[in-house]
């Protein structure tokens, strides 16, 4: 069941309560879902800078289930991202803040987060597991969690300098979740914020190219393989691509080399829904969904994820993790989408 969220007019009150607890508690844990993306990484790094602007002596740790993905390590401060194994035994924090997803997706960081005195959520996803957060900042109309952090920075009563570093961190999150301002979640306020960030003088071209667009030679070969073997249904409205562990091994590729494939599939003319099935370790299959039309893929991902290892996301971009084997997952999900599309 999805959690009850703050109504839009609760935003100012939630920010005020966050400010109050940050002023009176000396240690802060910042975390995000296991599968870090450009939005979660940029938002976490920017939030850390905001807290340290209040008091540079604060203990502020970014702790994720996995290390920062190599793609994002060009960002300043990315070396500050840790895993639970790097913490001292018995480490604890006063405040825990989870960004860009719910507590059900933070993996091995969950016990550390649940042990915090005050537990905060900052998120713009519509669907997630219910949890009694002490402060729940929710803004489904905002493009990205990074834009949410920028809005919080504008409202805190202490000065947070808009340095080139902070601007780059926020910009990465925004361009990641808006698809370089192509997606429907891009609002006029999003573009106005981006313009203010550019005024700091950071290298926005590098952030977009390295953070979103560049691929290794191996990754390009993986994209070519998936696109060349992709299938469409007879209506042309549904397309899907499949990548097995054997495919990854044959091309000497890594999990990171799969990034962006789902978006390439969706760019196929006439397609309304794209699926990407990627086999993972432990008998799991990761399924990515993208939609161009009115079909709500987040609801479907959430429903399917209940039978597996969780799922959710946005109305037009979502994902879930299901138990294999790969061919059975592909058949089941494709058949489900075919039936759903036939009724629309």
FENBELBEL-V60089 format. One record per helix or strand of 3 or more residues. SS is the DSSP state (2 for helix, 1 for strand). FROM is the first residue (numbers start at 0). TO is the last residue. Records with the same first field share a line. If there is no record, write none. Layout:
# FENBELBEL-V60089
SS=FROM-TO + FROM-TO
This chain:
# FENBELBEL-V60089
2=7-23 + 37-53 + 69-71 + 77-79 + 83-85 + 102-104 + 106-113 + 144-154 + 163-177 + 187-197 + 203-212 + 216-228 + 244-249 + 254-257 + 260-265 + 280-282 + 296-304 + 325-341
1=26-31 + 58-62 + 94-98 + 117-122 + 134-137 + 237-242 + 272-278 + 283-290 + 310-312 + 316-322
